[in-house]
Amino acid sequence: MPRAEPELCLRSFREGDEEALCRLFNTYVADFFGPIRLTAREWRAQFKQQSWTGPSLTDDAEACRIAEEDGKLLGYAITDYEPNMLDGAAVLQELCTAQGGNADEVARSLVADAERRARERGKFVLVAQLSPEDGRTSAATDARGFVSQLDDGGAFMAAIIGLPGLLEEMELALSSRLSGSVFSDWRGRLNISSEDQSAGLDVKAADVSIRPPFDSPDISVAAEPDALPLLLFGRETVGELYLQDCLSVDASDAGEALRLLDVLFPRAPILLPRAQWW
């Protein structure tokens, strides 16, 4: 007889699951701007007790539903059934899926499960407080008939007060971005400045090192103070800021310089899990 296809199984959280759930969380959010990478202990601590940012898995294990197939973790969802100041509602606040061909199906199943359990608890609305820039979860909620409310993108407030230090933290990411691009063999020196802050990037074939500003760089970038975090944190592209006169580029080939900068500082979708709200 042919082997039966494995079935997707949904179950509630059990103590000890946080090890696998945290690994999935960190993998899923790696390409987003915003989330703090967590240890299993930190992930579990977020849901230790009911708070205005999330449910208590100690008191309500069903607030975390886990999707498995043949014992393999495929995804999970966190739903707060007693959200702060939202009587009659439940909040789907975190949904992560493993990479795979059935990831979309897993996401839809977890959303449908959260709806069903909300109804069983007498709730009349399920609010999905997930990132609108997360294509997978947006597709899953759209497929279930969720209606998007007008969203202004949230408040993004940041000021960079230590440009060289921030770029040093980004060295590995900058090198990785170049290594997989058409600029993987590019060599040169860049200066980035904003008012009284400046730093140099020494690029040697996808190996980026942060240095003091160079006297004669190949590329000089000057950004307005309010545009600098938008660039470095991936909230707006280099091209957008350049066209808005928030950023200037001095190079022998401005077009190539802009393409290189777009690789170094790409647009990054934002995701801030409700449990990490302040």
C-alpha positions as a LaTeX table, in Angstrom:
\begin{tabular}{lrrr}
\hline
Residue & $x$ (\AA) & $y$ (\AA) & $z$ (\AA) \\
\hline
Met1 & 0.00 & 0.00 & 0.00 \\
Pro2 & 1.27 & 3.53 & $-0.70$ \\
Arg3 & 2.45 & 5.40 & 2.33 \\
Ala4 & $-0.15$ & 7.84 & 3.65 \\
Glu5 & 0.65 & 11.51 & 3.34 \\
Pro6 & 1.65 & 13.03 & 6.69 \\
Glu7 & $-1.04$ & 15.13 & 8.31 \\
Leu8 & $-0.63$ & 18.58 & 9.79 \\
Cys9 & $-1.22$ & 18.43 & 13.54 \\
Leu10 & $-1.97$ & 21.43 & 15.74 \\
Arg11 & $-1.36$ & 21.27 & 19.48 \\
Ser12 & $-0.94$ & 23.62 & 22.41 \\
Phe13 & 2.29 & 24.71 & 24.08 \\
Arg14 & 4.11 & 22.44 & 26.51 \\
Glu15 & 6.93 & 23.49 & 28.80 \\
Gly16 & 10.19 & 22.79 & 27.02 \\
Asp17 & 8.83 & 23.76 & 23.58 \\
Glu18 & 10.50 & 27.15 & 23.95 \\
Glu19 & 13.86 & 25.76 & 22.75 \\
Ala20 & 12.48 & 24.83 & 19.32 \\
Leu21 & 10.10 & 27.79 & 19.14 \\
Cys22 & 12.88 & 30.25 & 19.84 \\
Arg23 & 15.06 & 28.75 & 17.10 \\
Leu24 & 12.19 & 29.10 & 14.65 \\
Phe25 & 11.48 & 32.67 & 15.79 \\
Asn26 & 15.11 & 33.75 & 15.32 \\
Thr27 & 15.29 & 32.11 & 11.89 \\
Tyr28 & 11.99 & 33.61 & 10.72 \\
Val29 & 12.74 & 37.19 & 11.77 \\
Ala30 & 16.37 & 37.22 & 10.59 \\
Asp31 & 15.55 & 39.14 & 7.39 \\
Phe32 & 13.42 & 41.78 & 9.12 \\
Phe33 & 14.46 & 44.98 & 10.79 \\
Gly34 & 13.26 & 45.33 & 14.35 \\
Pro35 & 13.13 & 42.11 & 16.38 \\
Ile36 & 15.61 & 41.32 & 19.11 \\
Arg37 & 17.11 & 37.84 & 18.69 \\
Leu38 & 16.15 & 35.83 & 21.75 \\
Thr39 & 17.39 & 32.93 & 23.83 \\
Ala40 & 14.87 & 30.24 & 24.74 \\
Arg41 & 14.76 & 31.61 & 28.27 \\
Glu42 & 14.06 & 35.14 & 27.03 \\
Trp43 & 11.36 & 33.93 & 24.63 \\
Arg44 & 9.61 & 32.07 & 27.45 \\
Ala45 & 9.94 & 35.02 & 29.84 \\
Gln46 & 7.91 & 37.20 & 27.44 \\
Phe47 & 4.90 & 34.99 & 28.12 \\
Lys48 & 5.46 & 34.21 & 31.78 \\
Gln49 & 2.50 & 36.24 & 32.96 \\
Gln50 & $-0.35$ & 38.13 & 31.33 \\
Ser51 & 0.69 & 41.66 & 30.42 \\
Trp52 & $-0.48$ & 44.44 & 28.16 \\
Thr53 & 1.85 & 43.06 & 25.48 \\
Gly54 & 0.88 & 39.42 & 25.60 \\
Pro55 & $-0.64$ & 36.33 & 27.20 \\
Ser56 & 0.61 & 34.03 & 29.92 \\
Leu57 & 1.58 & 30.57 & 28.69 \\
Thr58 & 1.84 & 29.58 & 32.35 \\
Asp59 & $-1.90$ & 30.14 & 32.76 \\
Asp60 & $-3.09$ & 29.49 & 29.21 \\
Ala61 & $-1.06$ & 27.02 & 27.14 \\
Glu62 & $-3.59$ & 27.35 & 24.29 \\
Ala63 & $-2.36$ & 30.89 & 23.70 \\
Cys64 & 0.50 & 29.26 & 21.78 \\
Arg65 & $-0.53$ & 26.81 & 19.10 \\
Ile66 & 2.11 & 24.69 & 17.39 \\
Ala67 & 1.89 & 23.11 & 13.92 \\
Glu68 & 3.71 & 19.81 & 13.45 \\
Glu69 & 3.99 & 17.15 & 10.77 \\
Asp70 & 5.39 & 13.76 & 11.75 \\
Gly71 & 6.73 & 15.44 & 14.89 \\
Lys72 & 8.57 & 18.14 & 12.92 \\
Leu73 & 7.90 & 21.75 & 13.95 \\
Leu74 & 6.45 & 23.68 & 11.01 \\
Gly75 & 5.16 & 26.82 & 12.71 \\
Tyr76 & 3.48 & 28.40 & 15.69 \\
Ala77 & 1.12 & 31.23 & 16.56 \\
Ile78 & 0.67 & 33.31 & 19.70 \\
Thr79 & $-2.85$ & 34.60 & 20.39 \\
Asp80 & $-3.76$ & 36.79 & 23.34 \\
Tyr81 & $-7.35$ & 36.00 & 24.35 \\
Glu82 & $-7.41$ & 38.65 & 27.10 \\
Pro83 & $-5.76$ & 41.63 & 25.39 \\
Asn84 & $-5.41$ & 44.91 & 27.19 \\
Met85 & $-8.32$ & 47.31 & 26.56 \\
Leu86 & $-9.87$ & 45.12 & 23.85 \\
Asp87 & $-12.95$ & 43.56 & 25.40 \\
Gly88 & $-14.60$ & 40.97 & 23.16 \\
Ala89 & $-11.51$ & 40.60 & 21.01 \\
Ala90 & $-8.51$ & 38.32 & 20.72 \\
Val91 & $-5.17$ & 39.37 & 19.25 \\
Leu92 & $-3.10$ & 37.17 & 16.96 \\
Gln93 & 0.28 & 38.71 & 17.71 \\
Glu94 & 3.00 & 36.37 & 16.50 \\
Leu95 & 3.08 & 33.84 & 13.66 \\
Cys96 & 6.24 & 32.13 & 12.45 \\
Thr97 & 6.59 & 29.30 & 9.94 \\
Ala98 & 9.49 & 27.11 & 8.88 \\
Gln99 & 10.78 & 27.33 & 5.33 \\
Gly100 & 9.16 & 24.79 & 3.06 \\
Gly101 & 6.67 & 24.18 & 0.32 \\
Asn102 & 3.71 & 24.09 & 2.70 \\
Ala103 & 4.59 & 27.19 & 4.72 \\
Asp104 & 1.60 & 29.11 & 3.35 \\
Glu105 & $-0.76$ & 26.25 & 4.25 \\
Val106 & 0.71 & 26.14 & 7.76 \\
Ala107 & 0.20 & 29.89 & 8.20 \\
Arg108 & $-3.44$ & 29.70 & 7.02 \\
Ser109 & $-4.11$ & 26.73 & 9.34 \\
Leu110 & $-2.74$ & 28.60 & 12.34 \\
Val111 & $-4.86$ & 31.67 & 11.55 \\
Ala112 & $-7.98$ & 29.52 & 11.15 \\
Asp113 & $-7.21$ & 27.77 & 14.43 \\
Ala114 & $-6.87$ & 31.11 & 16.24 \\
Glu115 & $-10.25$ & 32.21 & 14.81 \\
Arg116 & $-11.95$ & 29.02 & 15.94 \\
Arg117 & $-10.58$ & 29.19 & 19.46 \\
Ala118 & $-11.49$ & 32.87 & 19.76 \\
Arg119 & $-15.10$ & 32.05 & 18.86 \\
Glu120 & $-15.14$ & 29.22 & 21.41 \\
Arg121 & $-14.14$ & 31.77 & 24.05 \\
Gly122 & $-16.97$ & 34.11 & 23.14 \\
Lys123 & $-14.85$ & 36.63 & 21.23 \\
Phe124 & $-16.46$ & 38.42 & 18.31 \\
Val125 & $-13.35$ & 39.73 & 16.57 \\
Leu126 & $-9.81$ & 38.53 & 15.96 \\
Val127 & $-7.28$ & 41.29 & 15.44 \\
Ala128 & $-4.07$ & 40.32 & 13.63 \\
Gln129 & $-1.34$ & 42.58 & 14.98 \\
Leu130 & 1.27 & 41.22 & 12.62 \\
Ser131 & 3.68 & 43.09 & 10.40 \\
Pro132 & 2.02 & 44.43 & 7.23 \\
Glu133 & 5.43 & 43.97 & 5.62 \\
Asp134 & 5.43 & 40.21 & 6.26 \\
Gly135 & 4.13 & 38.79 & 3.01 \\
Arg136 & 3.43 & 35.30 & 4.33 \\
Thr137 & 1.27 & 36.32 & 7.27 \\
Ser138 & $-0.45$ & 39.00 & 5.21 \\
Ala139 & $-1.33$ & 36.39 & 2.57 \\
Ala140 & $-2.67$ & 34.06 & 5.26 \\
Thr141 & $-4.91$ & 36.70 & 6.84 \\
Asp142 & $-6.05$ & 37.98 & 3.43 \\
Ala143 & $-7.03$ & 34.42 & 2.50 \\
Arg144 & $-9.17$ & 34.23 & 5.66 \\
Gly145 & $-11.01$ & 37.45 & 4.76 \\
Phe146 & $-9.30$ & 39.84 & 7.18 \\
Val147 & $-9.83$ & 43.50 & 6.39 \\
Ser148 & $-6.79$ & 45.76 & 6.68 \\
Gln149 & $-7.24$ & 48.93 & 8.66 \\
Leu150 & $-5.61$ & 52.16 & 7.53 \\
Asp151 & $-2.02$ & 51.93 & 8.72 \\
Asp152 & 0.39 & 54.83 & 8.82 \\
Gly153 & 3.34 & 52.47 & 9.13 \\
Gly154 & 3.81 & 53.15 & 12.82 \\
Ala155 & 6.17 & 55.59 & 14.47 \\
Phe156 & 9.79 & 55.23 & 13.55 \\
Met157 & 11.92 & 57.45 & 15.74 \\
Ala158 & 15.66 & 57.01 & 15.96 \\
Ala159 & 18.75 & 59.20 & 16.10 \\
Ile160 & 22.20 & 57.82 & 15.37 \\
Ile161 & 24.62 & 59.31 & 17.88 \\
Gly162 & 27.61 & 57.02 & 17.23 \\
Leu163 & 27.96 & 56.39 & 13.50 \\
Pro164 & 31.36 & 54.57 & 13.58 \\
Gly165 & 30.19 & 52.28 & 16.39 \\
Leu166 & 26.97 & 51.40 & 14.60 \\
Leu167 & 28.78 & 50.61 & 11.37 \\
Glu168 & 31.24 & 48.41 & 13.27 \\
Glu169 & 28.26 & 46.41 & 14.55 \\
Met170 & 27.14 & 46.06 & 10.93 \\
Glu171 & 30.47 & 44.92 & 9.48 \\
Leu172 & 29.50 & 41.25 & 9.11 \\
Ala173 & 26.13 & 42.13 & 7.60 \\
Leu174 & 27.73 & 44.55 & 5.12 \\
Ser175 & 30.28 & 41.96 & 4.06 \\
Ser176 & 27.56 & 39.33 & 3.66 \\
Arg177 & 25.42 & 41.63 & 1.51 \\
Leu178 & 28.32 & 42.32 & $-0.83$ \\
Ser179 & 29.41 & 38.70 & $-1.07$ \\
Gly180 & 26.18 & 37.64 & $-2.74$ \\
Ser181 & 26.01 & 40.58 & $-5.15$ \\
Val182 & 27.52 & 41.77 & $-8.41$ \\
Phe183 & 29.85 & 43.90 & $-6.26$ \\
Ser184 & 31.48 & 40.88 & $-4.59$ \\
Asp185 & 34.84 & 41.75 & $-6.21$ \\
Trp186 & 34.59 & 45.51 & $-5.74$ \\
Arg187 & 37.44 & 47.24 & $-3.95$ \\
Gly188 & 37.46 & 50.79 & $-2.78$ \\
Arg189 & 36.97 & 53.28 & 0.03 \\
Leu190 & 33.79 & 55.03 & 1.09 \\
Asn191 & 33.12 & 57.86 & 3.49 \\
Ile192 & 29.72 & 58.28 & 5.14 \\
Ser193 & 28.98 & 61.50 & 7.00 \\
Ser194 & 26.09 & 63.29 & 8.65 \\
Glu195 & 26.72 & 66.69 & 10.19 \\
Asp196 & 29.60 & 66.18 & 12.67 \\
Gln197 & 29.66 & 62.37 & 12.41 \\
Ser198 & 31.67 & 60.46 & 9.84 \\
Ala199 & 33.23 & 57.07 & 9.20 \\
Gly200 & 35.09 & 55.24 & 6.46 \\
Leu201 & 34.34 & 51.86 & 4.89 \\
Asp202 & 37.34 & 49.99 & 3.51 \\
Val203 & 35.96 & 47.42 & 1.03 \\
Lys204 & 38.21 & 44.63 & $-0.20$ \\
Ala205 & 36.25 & 42.08 & $-2.23$ \\
Ala206 & 33.27 & 41.65 & 0.11 \\
Asp207 & 35.38 & 42.21 & 3.22 \\
Val208 & 34.20 & 45.45 & 4.83 \\
Ser209 & 36.17 & 47.12 & 7.61 \\
Ile210 & 35.22 & 50.33 & 9.39 \\
Arg211 & 37.95 & 52.96 & 9.51 \\
Pro212 & 38.31 & 56.66 & 10.28 \\
Pro213 & 37.25 & 58.84 & 7.34 \\
Phe214 & 39.60 & 58.67 & 4.34 \\
Asp215 & 41.29 & 61.75 & 2.87 \\
Ser216 & 40.58 & 60.69 & $-0.73$ \\
Pro217 & 37.68 & 58.21 & $-0.80$ \\
Asp218 & 36.30 & 56.69 & $-3.99$ \\
Ile219 & 32.77 & 57.47 & $-2.84$ \\
Ser220 & 31.54 & 60.11 & $-0.40$ \\
Val221 & 28.02 & 59.96 & 1.01 \\
Ala222 & 26.48 & 62.78 & 3.04 \\
Ala223 & 23.09 & 62.22 & 4.67 \\
Glu224 & 20.76 & 64.52 & 6.55 \\
Pro225 & 20.57 & 63.56 & 10.27 \\
Asp226 & 16.94 & 62.47 & 10.01 \\
Ala227 & 17.68 & 60.46 & 6.85 \\
Leu228 & 20.67 & 58.58 & 8.25 \\
Pro229 & 18.70 & 56.06 & 10.39 \\
Leu230 & 16.22 & 55.57 & 7.56 \\
Leu231 & 19.13 & 54.54 & 5.34 \\
Leu232 & 21.12 & 52.40 & 7.77 \\
Phe233 & 18.06 & 50.65 & 9.25 \\
Gly234 & 16.58 & 49.88 & 5.83 \\
Arg235 & 13.45 & 52.00 & 6.14 \\
Glu236 & 14.02 & 53.83 & 2.84 \\
Thr237 & 16.18 & 53.03 & $-0.14$ \\
Val238 & 19.25 & 54.98 & $-1.16$ \\
Gly239 & 17.45 & 56.01 & $-4.36$ \\
Glu240 & 14.43 & 57.39 & $-2.48$ \\
Leu241 & 16.60 & 59.48 & $-0.18$ \\
Tyr242 & 18.76 & 60.63 & $-3.10$ \\
Leu243 & 15.72 & 61.81 & $-5.08$ \\
Gln244 & 14.37 & 63.60 & $-2.01$ \\
Asp245 & 17.69 & 65.52 & $-1.66$ \\
Cys246 & 18.19 & 63.94 & 1.77 \\
Leu247 & 21.39 & 62.28 & 0.64 \\
Ser248 & 24.20 & 63.29 & $-1.70$ \\
Val249 & 26.82 & 61.15 & $-3.41$ \\
Asp250 & 30.19 & 62.28 & $-4.74$ \\
Ala251 & 31.86 & 59.70 & $-7.01$ \\
Ser252 & 33.36 & 59.41 & $-10.48$ \\
Asp253 & 30.37 & 57.23 & $-11.44$ \\
Ala254 & 27.36 & 58.28 & $-9.37$ \\
Gly255 & 25.15 & 55.57 & $-10.87$ \\
Glu256 & 27.52 & 52.78 & $-9.87$ \\
Ala257 & 27.97 & 54.35 & $-6.43$ \\
Leu258 & 24.20 & 54.39 & $-5.86$ \\
Arg259 & 23.92 & 50.74 & $-6.93$ \\
Leu260 & 26.71 & 49.77 & $-4.54$ \\
Leu261 & 25.08 & 51.67 & $-1.69$ \\
Asp262 & 21.78 & 49.94 & $-2.45$ \\
Val263 & 23.51 & 46.59 & $-1.91$ \\
Leu264 & 25.18 & 47.73 & 1.31 \\
Phe265 & 22.02 & 49.32 & 2.73 \\
Pro266 & 18.97 & 47.61 & 1.20 \\
Arg267 & 15.35 & 48.26 & 2.07 \\
Ala268 & 14.45 & 45.91 & 4.95 \\
Pro269 & 10.88 & 44.98 & 5.94 \\
Ile270 & 10.06 & 45.82 & 9.53 \\
Leu271 & 8.62 & 43.46 & 12.13 \\
Leu272 & 8.16 & 44.22 & 15.80 \\
Pro273 & 6.45 & 41.38 & 17.68 \\
Arg274 & 3.85 & 42.61 & 20.17 \\
Ala275 & 5.70 & 40.88 & 23.00 \\
Gln276 & 8.64 & 43.22 & 22.33 \\
Trp277 & 6.56 & 46.39 & 22.37 \\
Trp278 & 7.39 & 48.86 & 25.10 \\
\hline
\end{tabular}
